[in-house]
Structures are given as C-alpha cells and as structure tokens.
Amino acid sequence: MRALTYVDIDRVEMADMPVPIIEEPTDVVLRVTTTAICGSDLHVLRGRVPGVLPGTTLGHEFTGVVEEVGSAVTTVKAGDRVLASFNIPCGRCWFCQQRLFSRCPDARTVGYGMFAGDLQGAQADYVRVPNADLCLRIIDDGVSDETVLFAGDIFTTGYDCAVEGQIHEGDTVVVQGCGPVGLMAIQAARTFGPSAIYAVDTVSQRLEVAQSFGAIPVDASTVHAPSHIQDHTGGRGAEVALECVGARPALIDAIDSVRAGGRVSVIGIYSDPGMEMPLTTTFLKGIDIKFCGTANIVGRWDEALALITSGAADPASIISHRMKLDDAVRGYELFANREALKVVLTP
C-alpha cells in the first residue's frame, strides 16, 4: 500500500508498505478515506520526537471505512464510516476509569514512533487502530468526512484548551498563536460567550482567518500584544489566555496579557526540557496556569462533535489545500513553509 514515511530530519517520502493486519482482539483495520497533515507532524519532520525511525508511517488525523474487525470489537463493523482519535488510551487503568484518558500511562499515539506505542500512521491507504470500541466514532449518514475530521485531534484539542481555561460568559479571551490549533481554540472559545477574543499572531493570513471567526486580530509584529490588550481592557488585561504555540515568548506574553487573578491554559507542545519563567510576575498577579498536556480527545470529543454537528463550530473551514495522497510530500513542503494553513489528503 502507499504510505507517507519518515526518512530523516526534514525529509519524508512515499513508500510501499505492508497492509496492516489485526494484531490484537480490540483492533480494527481501516481503509483511510481522509487524512490531514498536523502541526505535530512537523515536530516529527524536524527531528523533535525521539523514537521515530526511518520507515515510520506518519499521520494521526483521519477518517476511514472499517475493513476488518478484531474478535473483541463490538461497536463497529465492516463497512462503517468512522472517525478515529489520534490518542489511543488503554481504557482500563485508574486514569481511564476517571475519564482522564490523556493521562493514561499506556496511551499510544498513531504515527508517533516507538516511545508512543509504535503504531504506524494514517497518511496511507490503510491503518490499524487498537482499542477500537473506545477510539472510533461512527460518522452519521449525510455528514462528510471533512466536517468531523478534526474532532479526532485539533478541534477537540482547541476545545480542551478552552474548557481548561474556564471561560465564563462576558470574559475577555486572548488566543496566543493562530495556527490550526489556535484557530480551533478561537472557535471553541466563542461557544462560551466571551465578550471579546483577541487573536495574536504575526502571519497575516492566519489573522485574517481568525477575524473571520469573530476574533479581534493583533499583529504581534507591529504592536506589543500584552500592552495592546491591556490598553483595550481598561489596563487590566484579559480574564483568560489560551496558549497554542508551545514557545517561551508566547507563554510569557500570555502571562503578561491576563489580568491579576487571570487564567492561562497551555495546549502548545513544548519540546524543550526547561526554560526560565517570570515567577515574580506570576506570583504577584496570582495567575492560574494550567498545562493541558496531551488533549483529552476521547474524554471530550462527544462534546466537540455536538458543537460541530449543531453548526456552532466549523473546523473544516480552515482547510486551505486538498490534495491526493500521492502528493503528500508536496503537502508537507507547503505546510512546513506556512504556505498552507491546513492540508487534507484523500486517496
């Protein structure tokens, strides 16, 4: 089968890989119908994810049609159209029993290498999904793959960040970073009824999309974003900041942007083992900082799907490029160079 595989830092290629088979009774093998290139895939591309070996199939945002089911699978059958979670928790441990699925010590991530469960990815013709009863959702007839695709990762990730930010009606919200996850966080935050959402980035295309979602764009290349936000909130700052970048400058600006007693919810992925923090400012302002970690996809995606199917959110609106799987290498080039906002691949 065709598969987009990791070769080396900044290099991927299409390869011929074996079709996956059922390995565990809870497995399903899917024929992939839609997949996407995620910002997390760029961490792999740039060598920031240990344990991703040459020949690993990438990709973890996907929908498909069930081809084969393991003997213990009860919720889906051959021929069903399904959405998959990128995160595969065990479903049995204490954390899973508390619905804290993203804290599962045995959780696996599709297409993220040997230290994340050694599962092959979904930028391919077929993919194996373990724990299918927990990690698949049937797509209703009349609902397109693209409509729900991002509930398996980035939309539910943005929603998770908004939930953890504890946004109240009338709050002022800042979203640091308007990449795909940040744009999803804007859509999710909007459903909580804030008085204003400020979208901070330096890329004009992203700010334009954020504005189309009802956010107030703040170009951090032309203004000092925290001062700008304070100037527009009576000098106080925002109630909530959602940090969707995963870099120290974004976190510092988030801390500076919220008012005393404010909240910072961090969903950006940090690959550095440590960094300096403005502890005095954080302490004196009495800020709550919540590091979300890996988003709780399985614990939150039913709520996220309800927002999508009701029309309260439209994640598919960020798709900028639709390409064939055979063109996946070019899709990575466009995405890595910020020439594409979101790339979706189909067979």
LINRA-V776662 format. One record per backbone hydrogen bond with DSSP energy under -1.0 kcal/mol. CO is the residue of the C=O (numbers start at 1). NH is the residue of the N-H. If there is no record, write none. Layout:
((CO | NH) (CO | NH))
This chain:
((1 | 17) (2 | 125) (3 | 15) (4 | 58) (5 | 13) (6 | 55) (8 | 11) (11 | 7) (11 | 8) (13 | 5) (15 | 3) (24 | 27) (25 | 72) (26 | 132) (27 | 70) (28 | 129) (29 | 67) (29 | 68) (30 | 127) (31 | 65) (34 | 63) (35 | 345) (38 | 41) (40 | 44) (41 | 45) (42 | 46) (43 | 48) (44 | 47) (45 | 10) (49 | 52) (51 | 114) (53 | 56) (56 | 6) (57 | 121) (58 | 123) (59 | 122) (61 | 36) (62 | 84) (63 | 33) (63 | 34) (64 | 82) (65 | 31) (66 | 79) (68 | 29) (70 | 73) (77 | 80) (80 | 66) (81 | 139) (82 | 64) (83 | 137) (86 | 110) (88 | 108) (93 | 97) (94 | 98) (95 | 100) (96 | 99) (100 | 103) (101 | 104) (104 | 107) (108 | 88) (109 | 112) (113 | 116) (113 | 118) (116 | 109) (119 | 111) (122 | 124) (123 | 4) (125 | 32) (127 | 30) (129 | 28) (131 | 134) (131 | 135) (132 | 136) (135 | 85) (137 | 83) (140 | 143) (144 | 148) (145 | 149) (148 | 151) (149 | 152) (150 | 153) (150 | 155) (150 | 156) (152 | 86) (153 | 157) (154 | 158) (155 | 159) (156 | 160) (157 | 161) (158 | 162) (159 | 163) (160 | 164) (161 | 165) (163 | 166) (168 | 171) (171 | 195) (171 | 196) (172 | 239) (172 | 240) (173 | 198) (174 | 242) (175 | 200) (176 | 244) (179 | 183) (180 | 184) (181 | 185) (182 | 186) (183 | 187) (184 | 188) (185 | 189) (186 | 190) (188 | 191) (189 | 192) (190 | 193) (193 | 170) (196 | 173) (197 | 216) (198 | 175) (199 | 218) (200 | 177) (201 | 220) (203 | 207) (204 | 208) (205 | 209) (206 | 210) (207 | 211) (208 | 212) (209 | 213) (210 | 215) (211 | 214) (216 | 199) (218 | 201) (219 | 222) (219 | 223) (224 | 228) (225 | 229) (226 | 230) (227 | 231) (228 | 232) (230 | 233) (230 | 235) (233 | 236) (238 | 259) (239 | 263) (240 | 174) (241 | 265) (242 | 176) (243 | 267) (243 | 268) (247 | 251) (248 | 252) (249 | 253) (250 | 254) (251 | 255) (252 | 256) (253 | 257) (254 | 258) (257 | 238) (259 | 262) (262 | 288) (263 | 241) (264 | 290) (265 | 243) (266 | 292) (277 | 279) (278 | 282) (279 | 283) (280 | 284) (281 | 285) (282 | 287) (285 | 261) (288 | 264) (290 | 266) (295 | 297) (296 | 300) (297 | 301) (300 | 304) (301 | 305) (302 | 306) (303 | 307) (304 | 308) (305 | 309) (306 | 310) (307 | 312) (307 | 313) (308 | 311) (314 | 317) (315 | 318) (316 | 319) (321 | 344) (323 | 346) (324 | 327) (325 | 328) (327 | 331) (328 | 332) (329 | 333) (330 | 334) (331 | 335) (332 | 336) (333 | 337) (334 | 339) (334 | 340) (335 | 338) (342 | 320) (342 | 321) (343 | 37) (344 | 323) (345 | 35) (346 | 325))
